[in-house]
Amino acid sequence: MSSQDQALVSLLSQIALSFDGAILGFAFAYAAVRSILNFTANSTALRKLRTAPSLSVSDLRSILSDGSDEDGNSGDGKIVIVRGTVDAKSAVDGSWKALMPGVLVSRESGDKAVVIQRTQTCIYNEWKGLFGWTSDLRAIFTRSWRKQESTSLRKVPFVLIDVGRRPNSGYVVVNLDGSRHPLPLTTVYHKLQPINASPYTFLQALFGHEYPVGLLDEEKILPLGKDISAVGLCSFRNGIAEIKSCKDLPYFLSDLSKDQMIVDLSFKTKVLLWGGIVLGSMSVGVLGYAVVRNWNKWKQWKQQRELQQQRQDVSGGFDYQLEDENEDVPDGQLCVVCLMRRRRSAFIPCGHLVCCHRCAVSVEREVAPKCPVCRQEIRDSVRIFES
């Protein structure tokens, strides 16, 4: 574990254990609430996924034609699961547009695709160096703020056709607008290129800063001819079937079949449910412990204040001439707080006789009373009388 990680763990542990663990309890409660909310959303998505029909591309028209109007539109659409093969939309247009290139070509592998995602990630090395004075916390936050990855995404309109059939037999247009779901991309290029060191890199390493050591270049594509499943809202637009993502579902385009999606989502739902139960139980336990502990502290503090008030009232009734002595008091017997009166009260449990009665009562009234000499926490004081 690096020094920055150790500093982060130390800071988080101090924050979590503050107020007798109350902060940790609230963190558990927040995580439990998030787990339950995610469980509710996944349960709703699971019910929709189970009731959604699994169709081929050619069967869509029979399902959606009932709600179509005269212009061939079918409103917001129905949630369906379509299994088909990826093909470019230009290949099924059936017009002069089909003669134009409507596909993308991977620069590294030469494969034809409809979506190409290229990602470049800069990898940094960390060394404290000879003059690594940089604060651990500053290093942590600068690392999180620095952008180390750049991604470019290119795509062309594409459709799904029936598996093993010609494009003219029927197709459904895939609408990616507004979708944030992950795409079932295939990695065709993955290479780590070292970065040549420069004099500036040497200075960065010397003074303990992060410096780049390599560039990870990766290319992923959605190739033509790949069989995938599309889960979303399917409708007719101008007589053409179109499917778009549904924000309530965790899938849109996937390699999984309907049964595999149900199994995967059911497992995630169970994990979220039991995770919420466990985190909720832990939050109740930690918060209960913190409440009880702080309640006992408050009661103890209140009892001490009442006792001090009673002792002050009692001592005020017979505060005779011991406090009003005018004779000379030796320096070794003067109160260490006021330096005016004789030492009359001893603190418990340390036993130091260093304060007069008035100053001892004032010390006991503090929020965290401590002996002026040894700085040990005191519980009470007793007045000393000379016979």
Sine and cosine of phi, psi and omega as CSV:
sin_phi,cos_phi,sin_psi,cos_psi,sin_omega,cos_omega
0.00,0.00,0.77,-0.64,-0.03,-1.00
-0.95,0.30,0.20,-0.98,-0.01,-1.00
-0.91,0.42,-0.58,0.82,0.04,-1.00
-0.91,0.42,-0.66,0.75,0.03,-1.00
-0.91,0.42,-0.63,0.78,0.04,-1.00
-0.90,0.44,-0.65,0.76,0.04,-1.00
-0.91,0.43,-0.64,0.77,0.01,-1.00
-0.91,0.40,-0.68,0.74,0.02,-1.00
-0.90,0.44,-0.66,0.75,0.02,-1.00
-0.90,0.44,-0.68,0.73,0.01,-1.00
-0.91,0.42,-0.70,0.71,-0.01,-1.00
-0.91,0.42,-0.61,0.79,0.01,-1.00
-0.92,0.39,-0.62,0.78,0.04,-1.00
-0.92,0.40,-0.64,0.77,0.02,-1.00
-0.93,0.38,-0.67,0.74,-0.07,-1.00
-0.91,0.41,-0.59,0.81,-0.06,-1.00
-1.00,0.00,0.03,1.00,0.04,-1.00
-0.94,0.34,0.43,-0.90,-0.05,-1.00
0.82,0.57,0.67,0.74,0.05,-1.00
0.84,0.54,0.60,0.80,0.08,-1.00
1.00,0.04,0.11,0.99,-0.02,-1.00
-0.90,0.44,-0.63,0.78,0.02,-1.00
-0.89,0.45,-0.66,0.75,0.04,-1.00
-0.90,0.44,-0.62,0.78,0.04,-1.00
-0.90,0.44,-0.68,0.73,0.04,-1.00
-0.91,0.40,-0.57,0.82,0.06,-1.00
-0.91,0.43,-0.68,0.73,0.07,-1.00
-0.88,0.47,-0.66,0.75,0.00,-1.00
-0.90,0.44,-0.66,0.75,0.03,-1.00
-0.89,0.45,-0.69,0.72,0.03,-1.00
-0.90,0.43,-0.60,0.80,0.03,-1.00
-0.91,0.42,-0.68,0.73,0.01,-1.00
-0.89,0.45,-0.68,0.73,0.03,-1.00
-0.89,0.46,-0.64,0.77,0.02,-1.00
-0.90,0.44,-0.67,0.74,0.00,-1.00
-0.92,0.40,-0.65,0.76,0.04,-1.00
-0.90,0.44,-0.68,0.73,0.04,-1.00
-0.92,0.40,-0.59,0.81,0.06,-1.00
-0.89,0.46,-0.67,0.74,0.03,-1.00
-0.89,0.45,-0.69,0.72,0.01,-1.00
-0.91,0.42,-0.67,0.74,0.01,-1.00
-0.93,0.37,-0.57,0.82,0.04,-1.00
-0.90,0.43,-0.67,0.74,0.05,-1.00
-0.89,0.45,-0.68,0.73,0.03,-1.00
-0.90,0.44,-0.60,0.80,0.00,-1.00
-0.91,0.41,-0.65,0.76,0.05,-1.00
-0.90,0.44,-0.67,0.74,0.04,-1.00
-0.91,0.42,-0.62,0.79,-0.02,-1.00
-0.92,0.38,-0.61,0.79,0.00,-1.00
-0.94,0.34,-0.56,0.83,-0.02,-1.00
-1.00,0.07,-0.21,0.98,-0.02,-1.00
-0.95,0.31,0.72,-0.69,0.03,-1.00
-0.96,0.28,0.62,-0.78,0.08,-1.00
-0.99,-0.14,0.91,-0.42,-0.16,-0.99
-0.80,-0.60,0.31,-0.95,0.23,-0.97
-1.00,-0.01,0.19,-0.98,-0.05,-1.00
-0.90,0.44,-0.61,0.79,-0.05,-1.00
-0.94,0.34,-0.33,0.95,-0.01,-1.00
-1.00,0.02,-0.07,1.00,-0.06,-1.00
-0.92,0.40,-0.62,0.79,-0.07,-1.00
-0.90,0.44,-0.58,0.81,0.00,-1.00
-0.95,0.32,-0.46,0.89,0.00,-1.00
-0.99,0.14,-0.62,0.78,-0.13,-0.99
-0.99,-0.14,-0.16,0.99,-0.08,-1.00
-0.95,0.32,-0.35,0.94,-0.04,-1.00
-0.91,0.42,-0.55,0.83,-0.06,-1.00
-0.98,-0.18,0.23,0.97,-0.06,-1.00
-0.99,0.12,0.52,-0.85,0.06,-1.00
-1.00,-0.09,-0.19,-0.98,-0.06,-1.00
-0.93,0.37,-0.46,0.89,0.00,-1.00
-1.00,0.08,0.01,1.00,-0.01,-1.00
1.00,0.08,0.29,0.96,0.05,-1.00
-0.98,-0.19,0.56,-0.83,-0.07,-1.00
-0.83,-0.55,0.53,0.85,0.09,-1.00
0.95,0.31,-0.57,-0.82,-0.06,-1.00
-0.96,0.27,-0.34,0.94,0.06,-1.00
0.99,-0.11,0.10,-0.99,0.00,-1.00
-0.87,-0.50,0.48,-0.88,0.04,-1.00
-0.98,0.20,0.86,-0.50,0.00,-1.00
-0.70,-0.71,0.26,-0.97,0.09,-1.00
-0.87,-0.50,0.89,-0.46,-0.06,-1.00
-0.90,-0.43,0.76,-0.65,0.07,-1.00
-0.95,-0.31,0.84,-0.55,-0.03,-1.00
-0.38,-0.93,-0.07,-1.00,-0.03,-1.00
-0.95,-0.31,0.66,-0.75,-0.02,-1.00
-0.96,0.28,0.73,-0.68,0.08,-1.00
-0.53,-0.85,0.43,-0.90,0.00,-1.00
-0.95,0.30,0.56,-0.83,0.00,-1.00
-0.93,0.37,-0.48,0.88,0.02,-1.00
-0.91,0.41,-0.39,0.92,-0.02,-1.00
-0.98,0.22,-0.29,0.96,-0.04,-1.00
-0.90,-0.44,0.09,1.00,-0.01,-1.00
-0.92,0.39,-0.55,0.84,0.02,-1.00
0.93,0.37,0.52,0.85,0.01,-1.00
-0.61,-0.79,-0.22,-0.98,0.01,-1.00
-0.90,0.43,-0.30,0.95,0.04,-1.00
-0.92,0.39,-0.40,0.92,-0.02,-1.00
-0.92,0.38,-0.35,0.94,0.02,-1.00
-0.98,0.19,-0.25,0.97,-0.01,-1.00
-1.00,0.02,0.56,-0.83,0.01,-1.00
-0.93,0.38,0.90,-0.44,-0.02,-1.00
-0.90,-0.44,0.39,0.92,0.00,-1.00
-0.79,-0.61,0.30,-0.95,0.06,-1.00
-0.97,-0.24,0.47,-0.88,0.00,-1.00
-0.85,-0.53,0.79,-0.61,0.02,-1.00
-0.91,0.41,0.75,-0.66,-0.02,-1.00
-0.94,0.33,-0.45,0.89,-0.07,-1.00
-1.00,-0.05,-0.72,0.69,-0.09,-1.00
-0.98,-0.18,-0.33,0.94,-0.03,-1.00
0.99,0.17,0.10,0.99,0.01,-1.00
-0.97,0.25,0.55,-0.84,0.07,-1.00
-1.00,0.08,0.65,-0.76,-0.08,-1.00
-0.49,-0.87,0.22,-0.98,0.08,-1.00
-0.95,-0.30,-0.30,0.95,0.06,-1.00
-0.68,-0.73,0.76,-0.65,0.06,-1.00
-0.77,-0.64,0.83,-0.56,0.03,-1.00
-0.87,-0.49,0.85,-0.52,0.01,-1.00
-0.90,-0.44,0.79,-0.61,-0.06,-1.00
-0.82,-0.58,0.75,-0.66,0.08,-1.00
-0.86,-0.51,0.86,-0.51,-0.05,-1.00
-0.89,-0.46,0.82,-0.58,0.03,-1.00
-1.00,-0.01,0.83,-0.56,-0.03,-1.00
-0.99,-0.15,0.77,-0.64,-0.05,-1.00
-0.94,-0.33,0.55,-0.83,0.12,-0.99
-0.96,-0.28,0.45,-0.89,-0.09,-1.00
-0.80,-0.60,0.80,-0.60,0.06,-1.00
-0.52,-0.85,0.71,-0.70,-0.06,-1.00
-0.93,0.38,-0.40,0.92,0.07,-1.00
0.95,0.32,-0.08,-1.00,0.00,-1.00
-0.98,0.17,-0.48,0.88,-0.04,-1.00
-0.83,-0.56,0.71,0.71,-0.06,-1.00
-0.98,0.19,0.97,0.26,-0.03,-1.00
-1.00,0.03,-0.10,1.00,-0.12,-0.99
-0.85,0.52,0.71,-0.71,0.03,-1.00
-0.90,0.44,0.61,-0.79,-0.01,-1.00
-0.89,0.46,-0.68,0.73,-0.02,-1.00
-0.91,0.42,-0.64,0.77,0.02,-1.00
-0.90,0.43,-0.60,0.80,0.04,-1.00
-0.91,0.41,-0.61,0.79,0.02,-1.00
-0.90,0.44,-0.75,0.66,-0.09,-1.00
-0.95,0.32,-0.59,0.81,0.03,-1.00
-0.92,0.39,-0.55,0.84,0.05,-1.00
-0.91,0.42,-0.65,0.76,-0.04,-1.00
-0.96,0.30,-0.47,0.88,-0.01,-1.00
-0.99,0.15,-0.45,0.89,-0.10,-1.00
-0.95,0.31,0.73,-0.69,0.02,-1.00
-1.00,0.04,0.89,-0.45,-0.08,-1.00
-0.95,-0.32,0.03,1.00,-0.08,-1.00
-0.68,-0.73,0.68,-0.74,0.07,-1.00
-0.80,-0.60,0.72,-0.69,-0.08,-1.00
-0.77,-0.64,0.70,-0.71,0.11,-0.99
-0.85,-0.52,0.68,-0.74,-0.05,-1.00
-0.79,-0.61,0.83,-0.56,0.07,-1.00
-0.88,-0.48,0.64,-0.77,-0.01,-1.00
-0.48,-0.88,0.41,-0.91,0.07,-1.00
-0.78,-0.62,0.37,-0.93,0.04,-1.00
-0.87,0.49,0.68,-0.73,0.01,-1.00
-0.61,-0.79,0.21,-0.98,-0.08,-1.00
-0.71,-0.70,0.17,-0.99,0.14,-0.99
-0.90,-0.43,0.74,-0.68,0.05,-1.00
-0.88,-0.47,0.25,-0.97,0.02,-1.00
-0.88,0.47,0.62,-0.79,-0.02,-1.00
-0.91,0.42,0.81,-0.58,0.06,-1.00
0.98,0.18,0.17,0.98,-0.01,-1.00
-0.88,-0.48,0.20,-0.98,0.01,-1.00
-0.98,0.21,0.45,-0.89,-0.04,-1.00
-0.88,0.47,-0.48,0.88,-0.07,-1.00
-0.95,0.30,-0.21,0.98,-0.03,-1.00
-0.96,0.28,-0.23,0.97,-0.01,-1.00
0.60,-0.80,0.52,-0.86,-0.02,-1.00
-0.41,-0.91,0.26,-0.96,0.08,-1.00
-0.76,-0.66,0.75,-0.66,-0.02,-1.00
-0.99,0.17,0.72,-0.69,0.02,-1.00
-1.00,-0.10,0.86,-0.51,-0.02,-1.00
-0.97,-0.23,0.94,-0.35,-0.02,-1.00
-1.00,-0.05,0.02,1.00,-0.05,-1.00
-0.90,0.43,0.79,-0.61,0.04,-1.00
0.98,0.22,0.07,1.00,-0.03,-1.00
-1.00,0.03,0.73,-0.69,0.08,-1.00
-0.91,-0.41,0.21,0.98,0.01,-1.00
-0.97,0.25,0.50,-0.87,0.05,-1.00
-0.93,0.37,0.51,-0.86,-0.02,-1.00
-0.98,-0.18,0.54,-0.84,0.01,-1.00
-0.98,0.17,0.94,0.33,-0.08,-1.00
-1.00,0.08,0.42,-0.91,0.02,-1.00
-0.91,-0.41,0.76,-0.65,0.00,-1.00
-0.98,0.21,0.83,-0.55,0.01,-1.00
-0.90,-0.43,-0.20,0.98,-0.01,-1.00
-0.50,-0.86,0.76,-0.65,-0.02,-1.00
-0.48,-0.88,0.94,-0.33,-0.07,-1.00
-0.58,-0.82,0.69,-0.72,0.07,-1.00
-0.97,-0.24,0.89,-0.46,-0.03,-1.00
-0.96,-0.29,0.83,-0.56,0.04,-1.00
-0.94,0.34,0.53,-0.85,0.03,-1.00
-0.98,-0.20,0.80,-0.60,-0.01,-1.00
-0.92,0.38,0.70,-0.72,-0.01,-1.00
-0.95,0.31,0.54,-0.84,0.02,-1.00
-0.80,-0.60,0.21,-0.98,0.07,-1.00
-0.84,0.54,-0.57,0.82,0.04,-1.00
-0.91,0.41,-0.61,0.80,0.05,-1.00
-0.89,0.45,-0.63,0.78,0.04,-1.00
-0.89,0.45,-0.65,0.76,0.03,-1.00
-0.92,0.39,-0.61,0.79,0.05,-1.00
-0.88,0.48,-0.70,0.71,0.00,-1.00
-0.93,0.37,-0.58,0.82,-0.04,-1.00
-0.91,0.41,-0.62,0.79,-0.06,-1.00
-0.99,-0.11,0.25,0.97,0.15,-0.99
0.99,0.14,0.30,0.95,0.02,-1.00
-1.00,-0.05,0.36,-0.93,0.08,-1.00
-0.95,0.32,0.61,-0.80,0.00,-1.00
-0.69,-0.73,0.57,-0.82,-0.05,-1.00
-0.95,0.31,0.65,-0.76,0.02,-1.00
-0.84,-0.54,-0.29,0.96,-0.03,-1.00
-0.29,-0.96,0.35,-0.94,0.03,-1.00
-0.81,-0.58,0.89,-0.45,0.01,-1.00
-1.00,-0.03,0.92,-0.40,-0.02,-1.00
-0.96,-0.28,0.83,-0.55,-0.08,-1.00
-0.69,-0.73,0.67,-0.75,0.01,-1.00
-0.77,-0.63,0.78,-0.63,0.02,-1.00
-0.82,-0.57,0.58,-0.82,-0.05,-1.00
-0.70,-0.72,0.36,-0.93,0.22,-0.98
-0.95,-0.31,0.99,-0.11,-0.18,-0.98
-0.97,0.22,0.33,-0.94,0.12,-0.99
-0.93,0.37,0.60,-0.80,0.05,-1.00
1.00,0.08,0.08,1.00,0.01,-1.00
-1.00,0.10,0.72,-0.70,0.02,-1.00
-1.00,0.05,0.84,-0.54,-0.01,-1.00
-0.67,-0.74,0.19,-0.98,0.09,-1.00
-0.93,-0.37,0.65,-0.76,0.07,-1.00
-0.90,-0.43,0.81,-0.58,0.00,-1.00
-0.87,-0.49,0.87,-0.49,0.00,-1.00
0.09,-1.00,-0.28,-0.96,-0.02,-1.00
-1.00,0.05,0.89,-0.46,-0.03,-1.00
-0.95,-0.32,0.70,-0.71,-0.02,-1.00
-0.45,-0.89,0.14,-0.99,0.06,-1.00
-0.98,-0.21,0.74,-0.67,0.10,-1.00
-0.84,-0.55,0.94,-0.33,-0.03,-1.00
0.84,0.54,0.63,0.77,0.05,-1.00
0.99,0.16,0.06,1.00,-0.02,-1.00
-0.92,-0.40,0.76,-0.65,0.01,-1.00
-0.94,0.35,0.70,-0.71,-0.01,-1.00
-0.66,-0.76,0.66,-0.75,0.02,-1.00
-0.83,-0.56,0.69,-0.72,0.02,-1.00
-0.72,-0.70,0.24,-0.97,-0.10,-0.99
-0.95,0.31,0.45,-0.89,0.09,-1.00
-0.92,-0.40,0.83,-0.56,-0.09,-1.00
-0.92,0.39,-0.31,0.95,0.00,-1.00
-0.99,0.11,-0.13,0.99,-0.04,-1.00
-0.94,-0.34,0.63,-0.77,0.00,-1.00
-0.99,0.16,-0.09,1.00,0.00,-1.00
-0.87,-0.50,0.46,-0.89,0.19,-0.98
-0.70,-0.72,-0.95,0.31,0.12,-0.99
-0.95,-0.31,0.79,-0.62,-0.11,-0.99
-0.48,-0.88,0.42,-0.91,0.12,-0.99
-0.98,0.19,-0.25,0.97,-0.10,-1.00
-0.99,0.15,0.45,-0.89,0.14,-0.99
-1.00,0.07,0.03,-1.00,-0.03,-1.00
-0.88,0.47,-0.71,0.70,-0.01,-1.00
-0.89,0.46,-0.65,0.76,0.02,-1.00
-0.92,0.39,-0.61,0.79,0.06,-1.00
-0.90,0.44,-0.67,0.75,-0.01,-1.00
-0.90,0.43,-0.68,0.73,0.02,-1.00
-0.89,0.45,-0.71,0.71,-0.03,-1.00
-0.91,0.42,-0.70,0.72,-0.02,-1.00
-0.95,0.32,-0.55,0.84,0.05,-1.00
-0.90,0.43,-0.65,0.76,0.04,-1.00
-0.90,0.44,-0.70,0.71,0.01,-1.00
-0.89,0.45,-0.60,0.80,0.01,-1.00
-0.91,0.42,-0.67,0.74,0.03,-1.00
-0.91,0.42,-0.64,0.76,0.03,-1.00
-0.88,0.47,-0.68,0.74,0.01,-1.00
-0.91,0.41,-0.63,0.77,0.00,-1.00
-0.90,0.44,-0.79,0.61,-0.03,-1.00
-0.94,0.35,-0.54,0.84,0.09,-1.00
-0.90,0.44,-0.66,0.75,0.05,-1.00
-0.90,0.43,-0.63,0.78,0.02,-1.00
-0.91,0.41,-0.72,0.69,-0.02,-1.00
-0.90,0.43,-0.73,0.68,-0.01,-1.00
-0.91,0.42,-0.61,0.80,0.05,-1.00
-0.90,0.43,-0.66,0.75,0.04,-1.00
-0.90,0.44,-0.67,0.74,0.02,-1.00
-0.91,0.42,-0.63,0.78,0.01,-1.00
-0.92,0.40,-0.64,0.77,0.04,-1.00
-0.89,0.46,-0.69,0.73,0.00,-1.00
-0.90,0.44,-0.73,0.68,-0.04,-1.00
-0.92,0.39,-0.69,0.72,0.01,-1.00
-0.92,0.38,-0.59,0.81,0.06,-1.00
-0.89,0.45,-0.68,0.73,0.05,-1.00
-0.88,0.47,-0.69,0.73,-0.01,-1.00
-0.91,0.42,-0.64,0.77,0.00,-1.00
-0.91,0.41,-0.71,0.71,-0.01,-1.00
-0.90,0.44,-0.69,0.72,-0.03,-1.00
-0.91,0.42,-0.70,0.72,0.02,-1.00
-0.94,0.34,-0.52,0.85,0.07,-1.00
-0.91,0.41,-0.67,0.74,0.04,-1.00
-0.91,0.41,-0.62,0.78,0.05,-1.00
-0.89,0.45,-0.67,0.75,-0.01,-1.00
-0.91,0.41,-0.66,0.76,0.03,-1.00
-0.90,0.43,-0.65,0.76,0.03,-1.00
-0.90,0.44,-0.67,0.74,0.02,-1.00
-0.90,0.43,-0.64,0.77,0.01,-1.00
-0.91,0.42,-0.66,0.75,0.04,-1.00
-0.89,0.45,-0.65,0.76,0.02,-1.00
-0.90,0.43,-0.64,0.77,0.01,-1.00
-0.92,0.40,-0.65,0.76,0.04,-1.00
-0.90,0.43,-0.65,0.76,0.02,-1.00
-0.91,0.42,-0.65,0.76,0.02,-1.00
-0.91,0.42,-0.62,0.78,0.02,-1.00
-0.92,0.40,-0.65,0.76,0.04,-1.00
-0.90,0.44,-0.71,0.71,0.00,-1.00
-0.90,0.44,-0.57,0.82,0.03,-1.00
-0.92,0.38,-0.65,0.76,0.02,-1.00
-0.91,0.41,-0.66,0.75,0.00,-1.00
-0.92,0.39,-0.69,0.72,-0.04,-1.00
-0.93,0.36,-0.44,0.90,0.01,-1.00
-0.94,0.34,-0.40,0.92,-0.03,-1.00
-0.96,0.28,-0.54,0.84,-0.02,-1.00
-0.80,-0.60,0.69,0.72,0.05,-1.00
-0.99,0.14,0.99,0.14,-0.08,-1.00
-1.00,0.07,-0.32,-0.95,-0.30,-0.95
-0.92,0.39,0.05,1.00,0.03,-1.00
-0.90,0.44,-0.58,0.81,-0.01,-1.00
-0.99,0.10,-0.25,0.97,-0.04,-1.00
-0.95,-0.31,0.44,0.90,0.01,-1.00
-0.91,0.42,0.72,-0.70,0.02,-1.00
-0.95,-0.30,-0.08,1.00,-0.01,-1.00
-0.95,0.31,0.32,-0.95,0.00,-1.00
-0.93,0.37,0.75,-0.66,0.02,-1.00
-0.96,-0.28,0.78,-0.62,0.03,-1.00
-0.85,0.53,0.48,-0.88,-0.04,-1.00
-0.86,0.50,-0.56,0.83,-0.03,-1.00
-0.95,0.32,-0.19,0.98,-0.02,-1.00
-0.91,-0.42,0.14,0.99,0.04,-1.00
-0.97,0.22,0.52,-0.85,0.06,-1.00
-0.90,0.44,0.72,-0.69,-0.06,-1.00
-0.97,0.25,-0.15,0.99,-0.02,-1.00
-0.99,-0.10,-0.83,0.56,-0.06,-1.00
-1.00,-0.07,-0.38,0.93,-0.02,-1.00
0.84,0.54,0.55,0.83,0.00,-1.00
-0.79,-0.61,-0.61,0.79,-0.11,-0.99
-0.92,-0.40,0.23,-0.97,-0.02,-1.00
-0.97,0.25,0.49,-0.87,0.04,-1.00
-0.94,0.34,0.84,-0.54,-0.08,-1.00
-0.79,-0.62,-0.27,0.96,-0.11,-0.99
-0.83,-0.55,0.68,-0.73,0.04,-1.00
-0.94,-0.33,0.67,-0.74,-0.04,-1.00
-1.00,0.08,0.52,-0.86,0.04,-1.00
-0.89,-0.47,0.79,-0.62,0.31,0.95
-0.98,-0.22,-0.04,1.00,-0.10,-0.99
-0.94,0.34,-0.50,0.87,0.05,-1.00
0.99,0.10,0.17,0.99,-0.02,-1.00
-0.97,0.26,0.76,-0.65,0.06,-1.00
-0.98,-0.22,1.00,0.06,-0.14,-0.99
-0.76,-0.65,-0.07,1.00,-0.10,-1.00
-0.76,-0.65,0.44,-0.90,0.19,-0.98
-0.97,0.25,0.12,-0.99,-0.08,-1.00
-0.91,0.41,-0.66,0.75,-0.02,-1.00
-0.90,0.44,-0.72,0.69,-0.01,-1.00
-0.93,0.38,-0.56,0.83,0.04,-1.00
-0.89,0.45,-0.66,0.75,0.04,-1.00
-0.91,0.42,-0.63,0.78,0.03,-1.00
-0.90,0.44,-0.64,0.77,0.03,-1.00
-0.91,0.42,-0.64,0.77,-0.01,-1.00
-0.92,0.39,-0.40,0.92,-0.02,-1.00
-0.98,0.21,-0.18,0.98,-0.01,-1.00
-0.92,0.39,0.34,-0.94,-0.02,-1.00
-0.90,0.44,-0.70,0.72,0.05,-1.00
-0.82,-0.57,0.99,0.15,-0.07,-1.00
-0.91,0.42,0.73,-0.68,0.01,-1.00
-0.69,-0.72,0.48,-0.88,0.02,-1.00
-0.91,0.41,0.73,-0.69,-0.01,-1.00
-0.90,0.43,-0.30,0.95,-0.06,-1.00
-0.99,-0.11,-0.85,0.52,-0.10,-1.00
-0.99,-0.11,-0.14,0.99,0.00,-1.00
0.88,0.47,0.37,0.93,0.07,-1.00
-0.99,0.12,0.59,-0.81,0.00,-1.00
-0.91,0.41,0.72,-0.70,-0.06,-1.00
-0.94,-0.35,0.52,-0.85,0.03,-1.00
-0.97,-0.25,-0.49,0.87,-0.09,-1.00
-0.28,-0.96,0.07,-1.00,0.10,-0.99
-0.63,-0.78,0.47,-0.88,0.00,-1.00
-0.82,-0.58,0.65,-0.76,-0.03,-1.00
-1.00,0.07,0.73,-0.69,-0.06,-1.00
-0.98,-0.18,0.79,-0.61,0.04,-1.00
-0.92,-0.40,0.71,-0.71,0.07,-1.00
-1.00,-0.01,0.74,-0.67,-0.03,-1.00
-1.00,0.06,0.00,0.00,0.00,0.00
